[in-house]
Amino acid sequence: MKAAIFDGREIRIKEIPIPVLKDNQVLIRVKAAGICGTDLAISNGHLSVPIPLILGHEFSGIVVDIDKKVNPNWLKKRVTSEINSNIDFSCFFCQRDIFSQCESRKALGIDINGSFAEFIAVDSYLLHELPDNISNREATFIEPLAAAYQTFETMSLGSDDKTIAIFGLGKLGLLLCQVAIINGLEVIGIDHSDRKLNLAKNFGVKHLINNNENESVEGRIKKITGNLGADIVVDTTGNPNALKEIVSSCRSRGKIHIKSTHGLDTPINLTDIVVREITIYSSRCGPFHKAIDGLSSGLISVKDLISKEFKLEKITDAFNSYKASRDHIKTIILI
Ligand SMILES: [Zn+2]
């Protein structure tokens, strides 16, 4: 099969054997796979992974083969897959259904081979069948959309939580805007791309801040929030320089939620956080069933979020184009 192999320096298309199924695995013929910020951080050398490795963990495809222990009903089903592979179902975290922290977990496309290939083998318990009204392309948004939902699963909202400032309106930021609105929050969207700010506006974001302009983001968030600061501030930027402003834009006793995995060291003023009694949250992965319901019901729209599409053979061009454009939202690899 054709696969995009990351060798620690670059990604090259190679011909390699189709994966051999292990117990309880299925073989998926990949149809579409999204490039995520995590893939970019790995390809930039900011996150270390075992090499050689096939990257990619946001994908859809068709089940074309199954291990004998797998329910045969999965055959020929159109599916997407969760990322938390190799789960032991017995450790401290698994006993509490926290599979993202399972002690034996291996993440698809990060610890073990992912989806930038014609075929991928995944554990059958990771599968979700796709409804007919979610296309293969749209299905590549399910994993990040689940992560957007998870933001509000890990951080309970109180009666004083009314405003949320979302730093970065890329794919995750724009999904977060929509989930935040569903949760009844008033959203302040911050980005330097007018195109992304316009998309946020179309999704119902009330306040838009272009951080290219001279006035400080903190100052403008204070103006919007009666000088308090936002009740919740979310970072999706992966920009260590943004963190100072993220802390200063949060109201005292507010919540900061970190969503980016950029792999960079980030200086942070802990004193300001302690003095103003700010709580820091973080989360990743999330409930796929909620994401599938959100997309299928039309509550969440990913129309307009696909910036570019490339064939697998052109994956290097796809990564380069992602890095080059500030207006970039999501690139999809069609396989
Ligand atoms: Zn476990």
Residues whose N, C-alpha, C, O or C-beta is under 5 A from the ligand:
A	BS01	ZN	D88 F89 S90 C91 C94 C102 E103 S104
